[in-house]
Amino acid sequence: MFIKLLQDQFISKLTPIYDEGEAQQLFLFCLSELEGKTRIDLAMNPELTTVKLAQWQTTLDKLVQQKPIQHIFGKAYFYGYTFEVNEHTLIPRPETEELVEWIIASVPLNQPIRILDIGTGSGCIGLTLAKELPQSQVALLDISSEALQVAQRNAKALDVKVDFIQQDILALKQLSSSYDIIVSNPPYIRQLEKVEIKSNVMEYEPHTALFVDDSDPLIFYRKIAELAVENLKPQGQLFYEINQYLGQEMLELLTTIGFKNTELRRDMMQNDRMTKSVVL
């Protein structure tokens, strides 16, 4: 079958669920994974055919059911690296890449540092930092043993050595070590915001990594900041990915806890998305 016809079929069946741009991206993801081809390959050879029609159709059926394409293929791409993901881990988002880039830009080159990634999930933040900052010593913390198992496999695949800690951060009274950088992308979506969440997220990604109670939406940020202010080294830095609607509340929280220098930064979509705080 001509792949061009499959492309038309994908767009036709997926546009009621996704916008056309998203549908095109899903098709191109499949083109890469199933055929090892790119958009340019298809443009250069419009009569490109496939012998994997059954796999194409099975994949399309799952996409129509709104299963994330990263779960279908068991992988996601983040900061140029490939990460295993499954139902126990969040799928890495592009805005999180911006957070990682900010951290890397904030670190003196070739200086040994200790980094703690809290709520690591697949390990995309901490493992990327370990790859990009090979002089660093990185620890990955998560409450989920299943998520840590995924992170361990990702660490092996990326050939980096990091420490793994299984811990409920809310139950922790003190960190066991001091760090130069603490970073976290904790649960931050309020229950009232569930109406904004697409089915492919609601039905397939772990709710414990997504949602917090409306009555205390900054519970993880408060706890981590309280630990960080006591366990960061002088000039140590705390980085967060945050709820876009709670930027000012985050600034107030961090100031109250004792951070004197906090910067709020927007992501590529111009949403308040990340903070950086420094211990003086």
Secondary structure, 3 states (H helix, E strand, C coil): CEHHHHHHHHHHHHCCCCCHHHHHHHHHHHHHHHHCCCHHHHHHCCCCECCCHHHHHHHHHHHHCCCCHHHHHCEEEECCEEEECCCCCCCCCHHHHHHHHHHHHCCCCCCCCEEEEECCCCCHHHHHHHHHCCCCEEEEEECCHHHHHHHHHHHHHHCCCCEEEECCHHHCCCCCCCEEEEEECCCCEEHHHHHHCCHHHHCCCCHHHCEECCCCCCHHHHHHHHHHHHHEEEEEEEEEECCCCCHHHHHHHHHHHCCCEEEEEECCCCCEEEEEEECC
